[in-house]
Structures are given as structure tokens and as C-alpha cells.
Amino acid sequence: MKTCIALFASGSGTNAENFIHHFQNHPQIDVGLVFSNKPTAGVISRAYKNNVPVVVAGKQLLYSESYFLSLLAQHDIDFIVLAGFLWLIPDYLTAKYHQRMVNIHPALLPKYGGRGMYGNQVHRAVLANKEKTTGITIHYVNNQYDEGNIIFQAECPVLESDTPDLLAERVHMLEYEHYPQVVQGLLEKS
């Protein structure tokens, strides 16, 4: 029996597509759904291109426990991966998927986390504080932004010549390299 992942994404979907490709031929793990809160998000076309079902819904449906749990059950979702999803996950969902929902953050938590700290806002803060290193944090999701238990971190240097965009590129490379592998390790252990 396969473990089925749902990817939640709000943006361009490069991390989500990386997951789709990583698990495309995996014998025990499958990406069964992409959920997006933005009808214009690039992740939607990436998912369709890779034959992954997509659901687009607003906050009202995400916060509707009966609707959303029914949706996840219809797609046999066992595990949720946030891949650039910016909304706070409702309590019912963090309870139902306790230790079965993960997020990636573009900094070394607990630094530079919390509400409003995503993307280039994080990288600008790292540069403004003259940090020597930054990186990624993969963590379990709870009902607070970026406060779930840390599963994995990887570092990269912050260079004097960095701009937020250059730093973002280096951090993205860590995301692509580690995020699917860490999730695979979690799922193969369970």
C-alpha cells in the first residue's frame, strides 16, 4: 500500500514539482494531490503537467473541517508537505496530521521565523543582521508559524556580495537537495 502525499503550495511550485519528480517512480510513496489557495499560482500548471490532481480553494473551505477532511480522505492523503504555503494551518488539521505534516523555512529556525517571515523578507533580515550563515529548516507543522519541532537543518554561507535574490538562489538549492529526501526518510521509517 502506497503512502500518499498532499502538497500545499501558494506560489510558483518549484519545490512542489521537485517533490513530484522525486516520487514519480517510487514504489511506496506517491504525490496524490496539490492544494493551492491561489487560482493563479504557478504550482497549478506544474501539477497538471505532471498529471497530479489539483484543488484550489479559499480560506473558508480550508477552515471547513468537514469539507477539507473529506477532500483529503477522497484522495487517501496520509501525509502533508507545505511547499511555499503561507497560511496558518487550522487546528483541526494540525491535530489530525500530527507528526504527519511538514514545512520548510528558508532560514535556520528559531531565527527569522514567524508571521510575515517568508521568501525575501527572511533573506533581507539575514543580510541586514550580517549573519555569516543561513540555510533551511524542515520542521513539523503545529498551530503556530514556524514553531513545530525541527527535523533537519542545512547551512550555507552568507557572502558579502549577496543580495536577497542571490541568497535566495543558494537557499533554494538546499531546499531542492534536501526536502524530498528528508520527507522520504520520514515516510520510510513509519
Buried (B, 14 or more C-beta within 10 A) or exposed (E): EEBBBBBBBBBBBBBBBBBBEBBEEBEEBBBBBBBBBBEEBBBBBBBEEBEBBBBBBEEEBBBBBEEBBEBBEEBBBBBBBBBBBBBBBBEBBBEBBEBBBBBBBBBBBEBBBEEEBBBBEBBBBBBEEEBEEBBBBBBBBBBEBBBBEBBBBBEBEBEEEBEBEBBBEBBBEBBBEBBBEBBBEBBEEE
